Amino acid sequence: MDTSTSVDTHHEPHAHDAHEHHELGWWRKYIFSTDHKVIGIQYGLCGLSFLFFGFCLMMLMRWQLAYPGQALPVIGKWLPHIFGPGIADGKMTPDFYNSLGAMHGTIMIFAGVVPLAFAAFGNFVVPLQIGAPDMTFPKVNAASFWAFGVGGVIMMISFFVPGGPAKSGWTSYTPLADISDTGPGHNPLFNGQTLWLIGFIFLISSSLLGAVNFITTIIQLRAKGLTWMRLPFFVWAQFVTAFLLLLAFPPLEAAIVMQLMDRVAHTSFFLPAGLVVNGAPANISGGGSPLLWQHLFWFLGHPEVYVLILPAFGIVAEILANNSRKPLWGYKSLVFSVLVIGFLSFIVWAHHMWMTGMGSAVSAFFQTTTLLISIPSVIILSAFFISLWGGSIRFNVPMLFTTAFLPMFGIGGLTGIPLAFNSADLYLHDTYYIIAHFHYIVAPGTIFGLFAGVYYWFPKATGRKMSEFWGKVHFWPTLICMNAIFLPMFLQGMAGMHRRWYDGGQGWTLANAHTVWGLTGFEWNKPISWAAWIMGLAQIPFIINFFWSIKHGEKVNDNPWEATTLEWTAPSPPPHGNFVTTPVAYRGPYEYSLPGRERDYTMQNEPVEPDERTRRKPPADLVHA
């Protein structure tokens, strides 16, 4: 759709047929589409697929940690045909374990959560919530998806090249990342680490194109009457997220190009002089700085945390207001909090670098900003909890994931406070405490928010609801296993267990000097791994429920949740152009339980009645009380 197209052409669901003179073919309609809804669904399906694949890599790692050196049962004899000698006879080598760790982190974050949280939900929901017919730049939108697709394919190809995929961690730290997978037996281009860099360039380009589109769309295409303070909180969250991507990704893309040049053109952006590799001096020009890579990576790396969590905040806000049947508490404080988070997230990155020996003045600055950024996060979480107070709460499946999100994110946030202090972080750095802290934010935090969003907006995308029963079968084992996986990791980390020990700490006296509840750090790996595998099985009901409900789910009307925002005024599923009549916003996004109303929800496109302001005022006796 061209942005110059008049909104009036979209008054009828099939008005576009008269202008295009023919029905789009299947490939043009569903594969190479420029419709924001189709692109959102494409991002969603691909993002969920990458999430599941990245989770499978983690389940393989958990076997090695629980039963180091033992062959994987059942599937072990097949894996060498897929992954090569790194897992010969079903037994995992240290190099292959490192590869799984690097690719698990990369795929889950950059090919899974970011495309799902930002691109999928943003593409499908944001134009509908602001009353727009499409994104501002539909072809750029399509290009962003295909850049993501190319990047994901390149990442997958790296599993099948000699030497296997990247081995330098999801952070790709130099100088290891500059020299790994080089030399005899490795193609200069088709090797794991180089393909990781090339694939990452496409993934970053995808996010940048999407960010420009989101910012422009939210600024330019809002419906009449939809002022900034009438925007749904989800739109605010996506708006700030787009700015984070737009400002933080270019430094990392420049760094990746420099690291790629170090590998293929023998430059030394990140390679220091005097480097010794395998006991011999490296034949390089030198003069580079490994710390420069860390600065450039973490300048994206910490805003990236909020790229993951802010869309989840937005989803949680929508579902919380809808299912508590009352307005969000402190809407303006929520908006200003995400704006403050967006600003502060750019001046906290060096708390990932306490081990580099920075001076006391610099470390004091980053400690201070890290503590400051916790304040708006606490405001948001507190506003969500207060929004539940006095509500008429409906515990449907989206609400179950939403309410579980709140304490899970709270645990992740509170356990991050000790890491803000370099004195504590020197001990906890690179232990399983870090794994537990980060995953509580991203796994039972962000991913619970994403599951809630899938269940919540599924009826808008398909016209059918997912099964409530199977949704609860999905929710409860996932919640229990998620905590069984990550809570013990705090104990392992405080016992000194390193996050990169490929044998799970077997035989390491530091990690096994103390027992917690009768188990040493290494022995905790078995119950953690079993919980991970059970949680993997718990995702099967979700997968079946998702695809079965597309055709056989309960049919619903255009507003099955009795919500108030503009996307629920569009047909389900929305046609090309989204709306039968151009929407106009007359009120804020969360007008639930207004006094004197026949219904307990008032949609944004319902005109304000002359006496509504009077009826909103509380009774005089209540004021005096």
JOMO-V296099 format. One line per field, one symbol per residue. ss: DSSP state (2 for helix, 1 for strand, 0 for the rest). phi: phi as a letter, one per 20 degrees, with the letter a starting at -180 (. if undefined). burial: I if it has 9 or more other ideal C-beta (glycine too) atoms within 8 Angstrom, else O. A space follows every 10 residues. Layout:
ss->???
phi->???
burial->???
This chain:
ss->0000002222 0000222222 0000022222 2000022222 2222222222 2222222222 2222220000 0000022222 2222222222 0002222222 2222222222 2222222222 2222222220 0000000222 2222222222 2222222222 0000100000 0000022220 0000000000 0222222222 2222222222 2222222222 0001000222 0022222222 2222222222 2222222222 2222000000 0000011001 1000000002 2222222222 2222222222 2222222222 2222000000 2222222222 2222222022 2202220002 2222222222 2222222222 2222222200 0000002222 2222222222 2222000222 0222222200 1222222222 2222222222 2222222222 2201100222 2222222222 2222222222 2222000100 0000000022 2200010010 0002222222 2222222222 2222222222 2201100000 0000022220 0000000000 0001000000 0100000000 1000000000 0222220002 22220
phi->.efefffffd fdgdffffee mbeffgffed ddedffffff fggfffffff gfffffffff fffffecfne fffmegfefg fednffcflm deegffffff fffgffffee ddfffffeff ffffeggffe mefaffdfff ffffffffff ffffgffffd egnnfgcdnf elfeegffdf lcngncfgde cgfffgffff gfffggffff fgfffffffe dffgnefged fgfgfgffff gfffffeefg ffffffffff fgeddmecfc dffmfdclnc ffecfmnecf fffffffffe gegggeffef gfgffgffff ffeelbfffm gfffffffff ggfffeccff fecgfenfff ffffffffff ffffffffgf fffffffffm eefdeefgff ffffgfffff fffffefgff dffffgeegm dfffgfgfff feefegffff ggffffegff fcncefffff ffffffffff fgfffefffg ffffenfffd ffdmnfneff fdfcdclndf gfffffffff ffffffffef gfffgffffg dcfffcefcf eledeffeee fdffffnmdf cffcedbfec edlffnefde bcffeegffg efffffffgf fffff
burial->IOIOIOOOII IOOOIIOOOO OOOOOOOOIO OOIIIIIIII IIIIOIIIOI IIIIIIIIII IIIIIIOIOO OIOOOIOOII OOIIOIIOOI IIIOIIIIII IIIIIIIIIO IIIIIIIIII IIIIIIIIII IIIIIIIIOI IIIIIOIIII IIIIIOIIIO IIOIIIIIII OIIIIOIIII IOOOOIOOOO IIIIIIIIII IIIIIIIIII IIIIIIIIOO IIIOOIOOOI IIIIIIIIII IIIIIIIIII IIIIIIIIII IIIOOOIIII IIOOIOOOOO OIOOOIOIOI OIIIIIIIII IIIIIIIIII IIIIIIIIII IIIIIIIIOI IOIIIIIIII IIOIIIOIII IIIIOOOIOO OIIOOIIOII IOIIIIIIII IOIIIIIIOO IOIOOIIIII IIIIIIOIII IIIOIIIIII OIOIIIOIIO IIIIIIIIII IIIIIIIIII IIIIIIIIII IIOIIIIIOI IIIIIOIIIO IIIIIIIIII IIIIIIIIIO IIIIIOOIOO IIOOOIOOOI IIOIIIIIII IIIIIIOIIO IIIIIIOIII OOIOOIOOII IOIIIIIIII OIIIIIIIIO OIIIIIIIII IIIIOOOOOO IIIIIOOOOO OIOOIOOOOO OOOOO
